[in-house]
Amino acid sequence: FYLLNSNIQMKILLNNTDLNKALNKASNLGFIPTMGSLHPGHISLIKKSIKQCNKTIVSIFVNPTQFNSQNDFKKYPRNKKRDLLILKKLDVDYLYMPLINEIYKFKRIKKIKLFKKDNILCAKYRPGHFEGVLDIMERLTKLIKPSKIYMGEKDLQQLLLVKRCLEKKYKTKIISCKTIRNNRKLALSSRN
């Protein structure tokens, strides 16, 4: 369905069939993957994509495989109504909000494993987290086929792992964007 935004209609895609239909002829497509609870950091990524690409798609999907505990997954902030209002004010062309079964329809043939050298910093203390991030990013990239993916530098280890994984396999470029901070210099995050 569509959300009206002054002169522009944002198309909300809830399943892969609608996604494929909508993006069938999209070229120079910018993609901003999110788990929702949008903040000015996300907005800066969206604005950059709108400036640099013909079309922009934002995803909102709280990915269960990147959480180390079920409790943490359940507690993750979700506010779809607020997110829709934010996106309505921007010139976003598409919003992709799939259900879990749309994303995890197929099992992976080969399990994602981090190299031993990558098991440092955050990865050392969050086993399975980055494997879940790489899995979802690969699944979303396969589905959306973006020209560019916009990611913040706040999660630098994640950014570098995704860049290395995706740019080798797909015709997509990861665009690294500066971290947006609050007036106390704290990096903006959906959790804070």
Secondary structure in CASP SS format (residue, H / E / C, confidence):
PFRMAT SS
TARGET T0000
AUTHOR 0000-0000-0000
METHOD secondary structure of the structure
MODEL  1
F C 1.00
Y E 1.00
L E 1.00
L E 1.00
N E 1.00
S C 1.00
N C 1.00
I E 1.00
Q E 1.00
M E 1.00
K E 1.00
I E 1.00
L E 1.00
L C 1.00
N C 1.00
N H 1.00
T H 1.00
D H 1.00
L H 1.00
N H 1.00
K H 1.00
A H 1.00
L H 1.00
N C 1.00
K C 1.00
A C 1.00
S C 1.00
N C 1.00
L E 1.00
G E 1.00
F E 1.00
I E 1.00
P E 1.00
T E 1.00
M C 1.00
G C 1.00
S C 1.00
L C 1.00
H C 1.00
P H 1.00
G H 1.00
H H 1.00
I H 1.00
S H 1.00
L H 1.00
I H 1.00
K H 1.00
K H 1.00
S H 1.00
I H 1.00
K H 1.00
Q H 1.00
C C 1.00
N C 1.00
K E 1.00
T E 1.00
I E 1.00
V E 1.00
S E 1.00
I E 1.00
F C 1.00
V C 1.00
N C 1.00
P H 1.00
T H 1.00
Q H 1.00
F C 1.00
N C 1.00
S C 1.00
Q H 1.00
N H 1.00
D H 1.00
F H 1.00
K H 1.00
K H 1.00
Y C 1.00
P C 1.00
R C 1.00
N C 1.00
K H 1.00
K H 1.00
R H 1.00
D H 1.00
L H 1.00
L H 1.00
I H 1.00
L H 1.00
K H 1.00
K H 1.00
L C 1.00
D C 1.00
V C 1.00
D C 1.00
Y E 1.00
L E 1.00
Y E 1.00
M C 1.00
P C 1.00
L C 1.00
I H 1.00
N H 1.00
E H 1.00
I H 1.00
Y C 1.00
K C 1.00
F C 1.00
K C 1.00
R C 1.00
I C 1.00
K C 1.00
K C 1.00
I C 1.00
K C 1.00
L C 1.00
F C 1.00
K H 1.00
K H 1.00
D H 1.00
N C 1.00
I C 1.00
L H 1.00
C H 1.00
A H 1.00
K H 1.00
Y H 1.00
R C 1.00
P C 1.00
G C 1.00
H H 1.00
F H 1.00
E H 1.00
G H 1.00
V H 1.00
L H 1.00
D H 1.00
I H 1.00
M H 1.00
E H 1.00
R H 1.00
L H 1.00
T H 1.00
K H 1.00
L H 1.00
I H 1.00
K C 1.00
P C 1.00
S C 1.00
K E 1.00
I E 1.00
Y E 1.00
M E 1.00
G E 1.00
E H 1.00
K H 1.00
D H 1.00
L H 1.00
Q H 1.00
Q H 1.00
L H 1.00
L H 1.00
L H 1.00
V H 1.00
K H 1.00
R H 1.00
C H 1.00
L H 1.00
E H 1.00
K H 1.00
K H 1.00
Y C 1.00
K C 1.00
T C 1.00
K E 1.00
I E 1.00
I E 1.00
S E 1.00
C E 1.00
K C 1.00
T C 1.00
I C 1.00
R E 1.00
N C 1.00
N C 1.00
R C 1.00
K C 1.00
L C 1.00
A E 1.00
L C 1.00
S C 1.00
S C 1.00
R C 1.00
N C 1.00
END
